[in-house]
Amino acid sequence: MTKTDIAEKIAMELDIYKIEAKQILDILLDNMIAALKKGDKIEIRGLGSFHVKVRKTMKRRHPSTKQIITIPGQKVIKFIPGKFLKNIEV
C-alpha cells in the first residue's frame, strides 16, 4: 500500500477530494517526522509506537578483507507493534 493508496481510502471514507486527503496525510506524516527528529515518542493505540534509538559505535570485521572497521553510531527509528498488530495472522 502506497501513500497515494492511503490518501484515496481517506478520501472515500470522508467523502472529500483526493487532494484534500493527501494534504491531511502529508500534515500527519510531517508532524510525525518532526516529533521523531526532536526525539519524541509517538504512540498510536492499537497500532504501535515509534521512537528514536541511538546505536553505539561498533567494531566489525570486513568479510572480504578481514580488516577490522569501525561503524559509526547513528540514530535509527524503532517501531514496536501494538497489541492489535501482534495478534494479526498473516
LUMLUM-879696 format. One record per atom (N, C-alpha, C, CB): residue number from 1; atom name; x negated, y, z. Coordinates in steps of 0.1 Angstrom, whole numbers, plus 5000, padded with zeros to 4 digits. Glycine has a CB too. Layout:
<recs>
<rec NUM,"CA",<X,Y,Z>>
...
</recs>
This chain:
<recs>
<rec 1,"N",<4992,4988,5000>>
<rec 1,"CA",<5000,5000,5000>>
<rec 1,"C",<4991,5012,5000>>
<rec 1,"CB",<5010,5000,5012>>
<rec 2,"N",<4994,5022,4991>>
<rec 2,"CA",<4986,5034,4990>>
<rec 2,"C",<4993,5046,4997>>
<rec 2,"CB",<4983,5037,4975>>
<rec 3,"N",<4986,5057,4997>>
<rec 3,"CA",<4991,5069,5003>>
<rec 3,"C",<5004,5073,4995>>
<rec 3,"CB",<4981,5080,5003>>
<rec 4,"N",<5003,5072,4982>>
<rec 4,"CA",<5014,5075,4973>>
<rec 4,"C",<5027,5066,4976>>
<rec 4,"CB",<5011,5074,4958>>
<rec 5,"N",<5024,5054,4978>>
<rec 5,"CA",<5035,5044,4982>>
<rec 5,"C",<5042,5048,4995>>
<rec 5,"CB",<5030,5030,4983>>
<rec 6,"N",<5034,5052,5004>>
<rec 6,"CA",<5039,5056,5017>>
<rec 6,"C",<5047,5069,5016>>
<rec 6,"CB",<5028,5058,5028>>
<rec 7,"N",<5042,5078,5008>>
<rec 7,"CA",<5050,5091,5006>>
<rec 7,"C",<5063,5088,4999>>
<rec 7,"CB",<5041,5101,4997>>
<rec 8,"N",<5063,5079,4989>>
<rec 8,"CA",<5075,5076,4982>>
<rec 8,"C",<5086,5069,4992>>
<rec 8,"CB",<5072,5066,4971>>
<rec 9,"N",<5081,5061,5001>>
<rec 9,"CA",<5090,5055,5010>>
<rec 9,"C",<5096,5065,5020>>
<rec 9,"CB",<5083,5044,5018>>
<rec 10,"N",<5087,5075,5024>>
<rec 10,"CA",<5092,5086,5033>>
<rec 10,"C",<5102,5094,5026>>
<rec 10,"CB",<5080,5095,5038>>
<rec 11,"N",<5100,5097,5013>>
<rec 11,"CA",<5109,5105,5005>>
<rec 11,"C",<5123,5098,5004>>
<rec 11,"CB",<5103,5108,4991>>
<rec 12,"N",<5122,5085,5001>>
<rec 12,"CA",<5135,5077,5000>>
<rec 12,"C",<5143,5077,5013>>
<rec 12,"CB",<5132,5063,4995>>
<rec 13,"N",<5136,5074,5024>>
<rec 13,"CA",<5142,5073,5037>>
<rec 13,"C",<5148,5086,5042>>
<rec 13,"CB",<5133,5067,5047>>
<rec 14,"N",<5141,5097,5040>>
<rec 14,"CA",<5145,5110,5045>>
<rec 14,"C",<5153,5118,5034>>
<rec 14,"CB",<5133,5119,5049>>
<rec 15,"N",<5154,5112,5022>>
<rec 15,"CA",<5162,5119,5011>>
<rec 15,"C",<5156,5133,5008>>
<rec 15,"CB",<5177,5120,5015>>
<rec 16,"N",<5143,5133,5006>>
<rec 16,"CA",<5136,5146,5003>>
<rec 16,"C",<5128,5143,4991>>
<rec 16,"CB",<5127,5150,5015>>
<rec 17,"N",<5122,5154,4985>>
<rec 17,"CA",<5114,5153,4973>>
<rec 17,"C",<5100,5146,4977>>
<rec 17,"CB",<5111,5167,4967>>
<rec 18,"N",<5095,5139,4967>>
<rec 18,"CA",<5082,5132,4969>>
<rec 18,"C",<5071,5142,4973>>
<rec 18,"CB",<5078,5124,4957>>
<rec 19,"N",<5071,5153,4967>>
<rec 19,"CA",<5060,5163,4971>>
<rec 19,"C",<5061,5168,4985>>
<rec 19,"CB",<5061,5176,4961>>
<rec 20,"N",<5073,5169,4990>>
<rec 20,"CA",<5075,5172,5005>>
<rec 20,"C",<5070,5161,5014>>
<rec 20,"CB",<5090,5176,5008>>
<rec 21,"N",<5074,5149,5010>>
<rec 21,"CA",<5069,5137,5017>>
<rec 21,"C",<5054,5136,5017>>
<rec 21,"CB",<5075,5124,5012>>
<rec 22,"N",<5048,5139,5006>>
<rec 22,"CA",<5033,5139,5005>>
<rec 22,"C",<5027,5149,5014>>
<rec 22,"CB",<5028,5140,4991>>
<rec 23,"N",<5033,5161,5015>>
<rec 23,"CA",<5028,5172,5023>>
<rec 23,"C",<5029,5168,5038>>
<rec 23,"CB",<5036,5185,5021>>
<rec 24,"N",<5040,5161,5042>>
<rec 24,"CA",<5042,5157,5055>>
<rec 24,"C",<5031,5146,5059>>
<rec 24,"CB",<5056,5150,5057>>
<rec 25,"N",<5029,5137,5050>>
<rec 25,"CA",<5019,5127,5052>>
<rec 25,"C",<5005,5133,5053>>
<rec 25,"CB",<5019,5116,5041>>
<rec 26,"N",<5002,5143,5044>>
<rec 26,"CA",<4989,5150,5044>>
<rec 26,"C",<4987,5157,5058>>
<rec 26,"CB",<4988,5160,5033>>
<rec 27,"N",<4997,5164,5063>>
<rec 27,"CA",<4996,5170,5076>>
<rec 27,"C",<4994,5160,5087>>
<rec 27,"CB",<5009,5178,5079>>
<rec 28,"N",<5001,5149,5087>>
<rec 28,"CA",<4999,5139,5097>>
<rec 28,"C",<4984,5134,5097>>
<rec 28,"CB",<5008,5127,5095>>
<rec 29,"N",<4979,5130,5085>>
<rec 29,"CA",<4966,5125,5083>>
<rec 29,"C",<4955,5135,5087>>
<rec 29,"CB",<4964,5120,5069>>
<rec 30,"N",<4957,5148,5083>>
<rec 30,"CA",<4948,5158,5086>>
<rec 30,"C",<4946,5160,5101>>
<rec 30,"CB",<4952,5171,5079>>
<rec 31,"N",<4958,5160,5108>>
<rec 31,"CA",<4958,5161,5122>>
<rec 31,"C",<4951,5150,5129>>
<rec 31,"CB",<4972,5163,5128>>
<rec 32,"N",<4953,5138,5124>>
<rec 32,"CA",<4947,5126,5130>>
<rec 32,"C",<4932,5127,5128>>
<rec 32,"CB",<4952,5113,5123>>
<rec 33,"N",<4927,5131,5116>>
<rec 33,"CA",<4913,5132,5113>>
<rec 33,"C",<4907,5142,5122>>
<rec 33,"CB",<4911,5135,5098>>
<rec 34,"N",<4913,5154,5124>>
<rec 34,"CA",<4908,5165,5132>>
<rec 34,"C",<4907,5160,5147>>
<rec 34,"CB",<4917,5177,5131>>
<rec 35,"N",<4917,5153,5151>>
<rec 35,"CA",<4916,5148,5165>>
<rec 35,"C",<4905,5138,5167>>
<rec 35,"CB",<4929,5141,5169>>
<rec 36,"N",<4903,5129,5158>>
<rec 36,"CA",<4891,5120,5159>>
<rec 36,"C",<4878,5127,5158>>
<rec 36,"CB",<4893,5109,5148>>
<rec 37,"N",<4877,5137,5149>>
<rec 37,"CA",<4864,5145,5148>>
<rec 37,"C",<4861,5151,5162>>
<rec 37,"CB",<4865,5155,5137>>
<rec 38,"N",<4872,5156,5169>>
<rec 38,"CA",<4869,5162,5182>>
<rec 38,"C",<4866,5151,5193>>
<rec 38,"CB",<4882,5170,5187>>
<rec 39,"N",<4868,5139,5190>>
<rec 39,"CA",<4866,5128,5199>>
<rec 39,"C",<4878,5124,5207>>
<rec 39,"CB",<4855,5132,5209>>
<rec 40,"N",<4890,5129,5203>>
<rec 40,"CA",<4902,5125,5210>>
<rec 40,"C",<4906,5111,5206>>
<rec 40,"CB",<4913,5135,5207>>
<rec 41,"N",<4914,5105,5214>>
<rec 41,"CA",<4920,5091,5211>>
<rec 41,"C",<4934,5094,5206>>
<rec 41,"CB",<4920,5082,5224>>
<rec 42,"N",<4938,5086,5196>>
<rec 42,"CA",<4951,5086,5190>>
<rec 42,"C",<4958,5073,5193>>
<rec 42,"CB",<4951,5089,5174>>
<rec 43,"N",<4970,5074,5200>>
<rec 43,"CA",<4977,5062,5203>>
<rec 43,"C",<4991,5063,5197>>
<rec 43,"CB",<4978,5061,5219>>
<rec 44,"N",<4995,5053,5189>>
<rec 44,"CA",<5008,5052,5183>>
<rec 44,"C",<5014,5040,5189>>
<rec 44,"CB",<5007,5052,5167>>
<rec 45,"N",<5024,5041,5197>>
<rec 45,"CA",<5030,5030,5204>>
<rec 45,"C",<5035,5020,5194>>
<rec 45,"CB",<5042,5034,5213>>
<rec 46,"N",<5033,5007,5196>>
<rec 46,"CA",<5037,4997,5187>>
<rec 46,"C",<5027,4994,5176>>
<rec 46,"CB",<5050,5000,5181>>
<rec 47,"N",<5020,5004,5171>>
<rec 47,"CA",<5011,5002,5160>>
<rec 47,"C",<4997,4999,5166>>
<rec 47,"CB",<5010,5014,5151>>
<rec 48,"N",<4992,5009,5174>>
<rec 48,"CA",<4978,5007,5180>>
<rec 48,"C",<4972,5020,5183>>
<rec 48,"CB",<4970,4999,5171>>
<rec 49,"N",<4959,5020,5186>>
<rec 49,"CA",<4952,5032,5189>>
<rec 49,"C",<4939,5033,5181>>
<rec 49,"CB",<4949,5033,5204>>
<rec 50,"N",<4935,5045,5179>>
<rec 50,"CA",<4922,5048,5172>>
<rec 50,"C",<4914,5056,5182>>
<rec 50,"CB",<4925,5056,5158>>
<rec 51,"N",<4901,5053,5182>>
<rec 51,"CA",<4891,5061,5190>>
<rec 51,"C",<4878,5060,5183>>
<rec 51,"CB",<4891,5056,5204>>
<rec 52,"N",<4869,5070,5187>>
<rec 52,"CA",<4856,5071,5182>>
<rec 52,"C",<4846,5064,5191>>
<rec 52,"CB",<4851,5086,5180>>
<rec 53,"N",<4838,5055,5186>>
<rec 53,"CA",<4828,5048,5193>>
<rec 53,"C",<4815,5051,5188>>
<rec 53,"CB",<4831,5032,5193>>
<rec 54,"N",<4805,5053,5197>>
<rec 54,"CA",<4791,5056,5193>>
<rec 54,"C",<4783,5044,5194>>
<rec 54,"CB",<4785,5067,5203>>
<rec 55,"N",<4778,5040,5182>>
<rec 55,"CA",<4769,5028,5181>>
<rec 55,"C",<4755,5033,5185>>
<rec 55,"CB",<4769,5022,5167>>
<rec 56,"N",<4748,5025,5192>>
<rec 56,"CA",<4734,5028,5196>>
<rec 56,"C",<4725,5025,5184>>
<rec 56,"CB",<4730,5019,5208>>
<rec 57,"N",<4713,5031,5185>>
<rec 57,"CA",<4702,5028,5175>>
<rec 57,"C",<4698,5013,5177>>
<rec 57,"CB",<4690,5037,5177>>
<rec 58,"N",<4696,5006,5166>>
<rec 58,"CA",<4693,4992,5166>>
<rec 58,"C",<4680,4989,5159>>
<rec 58,"CB",<4705,4983,5161>>
<rec 59,"N",<4673,4979,5163>>
<rec 59,"CA",<4661,4975,5155>>
<rec 59,"C",<4665,4961,5150>>
<rec 59,"CB",<4648,4974,5164>>
<rec 60,"N",<4663,4959,5137>>
<rec 60,"CA",<4667,4947,5130>>
<rec 60,"C",<4656,4943,5120>>
<rec 60,"CB",<4680,4948,5122>>
<rec 61,"N",<4655,4931,5116>>
<rec 61,"CA",<4645,4926,5107>>
<rec 61,"C",<4652,4926,5093>>
<rec 61,"CB",<4640,4912,5110>>
<rec 62,"N",<4644,4932,5083>>
<rec 62,"CA",<4649,4933,5069>>
<rec 62,"C",<4648,4918,5064>>
<rec 62,"CB",<4641,4943,5060>>
<rec 63,"N",<4659,4913,5058>>
<rec 63,"CA",<4659,4899,5054>>
<rec 63,"C",<4648,4895,5043>>
<rec 63,"CB",<4672,4895,5049>>
<rec 64,"N",<4646,4904,5034>>
<rec 64,"CA",<4637,4900,5023>>
<rec 64,"C",<4622,4903,5026>>
<rec 64,"CB",<4641,4907,5010>>
<rec 65,"N",<4619,4914,5033>>
<rec 65,"CA",<4606,4918,5036>>
<rec 65,"C",<4601,4914,5050>>
<rec 65,"CB",<4604,4933,5035>>
<rec 66,"N",<4610,4910,5058>>
<rec 66,"CA",<4607,4905,5072>>
<rec 66,"C",<4602,4917,5081>>
<rec 66,"CB",<4597,4894,5072>>
<rec 67,"N",<4602,4929,5076>>
<rec 67,"CA",<4597,4941,5083>>
<rec 67,"C",<4608,4945,5093>>
<rec 67,"CB",<4593,4952,5073>>
<rec 68,"N",<4604,4950,5105>>
<rec 68,"CA",<4614,4955,5114>>
<rec 68,"C",<4617,4969,5111>>
<rec 68,"CB",<4609,4954,5129>>
<rec 69,"N",<4631,4972,5109>>
<rec 69,"CA",<4635,4985,5106>>
<rec 69,"C",<4644,4990,5117>>
<rec 69,"CB",<4643,4985,5092>>
<rec 70,"N",<4646,5003,5118>>
<rec 70,"CA",<4654,5010,5128>>
<rec 70,"C",<4667,5015,5121>>
<rec 70,"CB",<4647,5022,5135>>
<rec 71,"N",<4678,5010,5126>>
<rec 71,"CA",<4691,5015,5121>>
<rec 71,"C",<4696,5026,5131>>
<rec 71,"CB",<4702,5003,5120>>
<rec 72,"N",<4697,5038,5126>>
<rec 72,"CA",<4701,5049,5135>>
<rec 72,"C",<4715,5047,5141>>
<rec 72,"CB",<4700,5062,5128>>
<rec 73,"N",<4717,5053,5153>>
<rec 73,"CA",<4730,5053,5159>>
<rec 73,"C",<4740,5061,5151>>
<rec 73,"CB",<4729,5058,5173>>
<rec 74,"N",<4753,5058,5152>>
<rec 74,"CA",<4763,5065,5144>>
<rec 74,"C",<4776,5064,5151>>
<rec 74,"CB",<4764,5060,5130>>
<rec 75,"N",<4785,5073,5147>>
<rec 75,"CA",<4799,5073,5153>>
<rec 75,"C",<4807,5065,5143>>
<rec 75,"CB",<4804,5087,5155>>
<rec 76,"N",<4816,5056,5148>>
<rec 76,"CA",<4825,5048,5140>>
<rec 76,"C",<4839,5049,5146>>
<rec 76,"CB",<4820,5033,5139>>
<rec 77,"N",<4849,5048,5137>>
<rec 77,"CA",<4862,5048,5142>>
<rec 77,"C",<4866,5033,5145>>
<rec 77,"CB",<4872,5054,5131>>
<rec 78,"N",<4872,5031,5156>>
<rec 78,"CA",<4876,5018,5160>>
<rec 78,"C",<4892,5018,5161>>
<rec 78,"CB",<4870,5014,5174>>
<rec 79,"N",<4898,5007,5156>>
<rec 79,"CA",<4912,5006,5157>>
<rec 79,"C",<4915,4994,5166>>
<rec 79,"CB",<4919,5004,5143>>
<rec 80,"N",<4924,4996,5176>>
<rec 80,"CA",<4928,4985,5184>>
<rec 80,"C",<4943,4983,5182>>
<rec 80,"CB",<4926,4987,5199>>
<rec 81,"N",<4947,4971,5176>>
<rec 81,"CA",<4961,4969,5173>>
<rec 81,"C",<4970,4969,5185>>
<rec 81,"CB",<4963,4956,5165>>
<rec 82,"N",<4982,4974,5184>>
<rec 82,"CA",<4992,4973,5194>>
<rec 82,"C",<4999,4960,5195>>
<rec 82,"CB",<5002,4984,5193>>
<rec 83,"N",<5007,4959,5205>>
<rec 83,"CA",<5014,4946,5208>>
<rec 83,"C",<5022,4941,5195>>
<rec 83,"CB",<5024,4948,5219>>
<rec 84,"N",<5028,4950,5188>>
<rec 84,"CA",<5036,4946,5176>>
<rec 84,"C",<5027,4940,5166>>
<rec 84,"CB",<5043,4959,5171>>
<rec 85,"N",<5015,4946,5163>>
<rec 85,"CA",<5006,4941,5153>>
<rec 85,"C",<5000,4928,5157>>
<rec 85,"CB",<4996,4951,5149>>
<rec 86,"N",<4997,4926,5170>>
<rec 86,"CA",<4990,4914,5174>>
<rec 86,"C",<4999,4902,5172>>
<rec 86,"CB",<4987,4915,5189>>
<rec 87,"N",<5012,4904,5172>>
<rec 87,"CA",<5022,4893,5171>>
<rec 87,"C",<5027,4890,5157>>
<rec 87,"CB",<5034,4895,5180>>
<rec 88,"N",<5021,4897,5147>>
<rec 88,"CA",<5026,4895,5133>>
<rec 88,"C",<5019,4883,5127>>
<rec 88,"CB",<5022,4907,5124>>
<rec 89,"N",<5027,4874,5121>>
<rec 89,"CA",<5022,4862,5114>>
<rec 89,"C",<5020,4866,5100>>
<rec 89,"CB",<5031,4850,5116>>
<rec 90,"N",<5009,4863,5094>>
<rec 90,"CA",<5006,4866,5081>>
<rec 90,"C",<5008,4854,5072>>
<rec 90,"CB",<4992,4871,5079>>
</recs>
